[in-house]
Amino acid sequence: SCIKRTADCEECPEVGRWMIVDRHLVTLDGSECDKIGVSYQAFRNQQNRCIRTVGSCLNNQLEDLYESDLEAEKAGRKGEYFVQNYGEFSHSNMRGESPSIRFESSRYQNSELLLNFAAEKLFNVVQLSSGAILNVTVANFDGFSAEGMLTTRIQNDGNVTSEFGVQVRVESLSKTSEDPGFRLRP
């Protein structure tokens, strides 16, 4: 059966049934039976696999945990996995430009949060360009002192605006100085 776990509407009960699953119930490499993420390899490598019942390696899957919490909910008990059992959970504008999720809990816990979302509007562009040092001048500098003025002239030789930076290392002082960087047009 297919379980719909989307946030199409603000009042949908399914949102409260999103699940929090402890890490020990999941196998990331598929090598362990009876864990979420189990693979054929785990079944194949289990001892006495030929005499085991069909599906013996497929317990504790997401659907099993979901059904368990549904049964608890119907019986008026608190389940173990639905987010609504852990505290106050709310969301808004899930399909809009600025979706938000809010979760409040009064219990002490360590948590790892995994968010999956469509990322077609998220991007990171790194533009690379070659550059050249045209001139370097050192003024008011005395040997073994920490004072002085270094002036450098840099040119962007590429085709796109890019960020450049200058780093100077004074060996006698074992000190490195680096500017915060700047953007240059071609």
Disulfide bonds with the S-S distance in Angstrom:
Cys9-Cys12 1.87
Cys33-Cys57 1.89
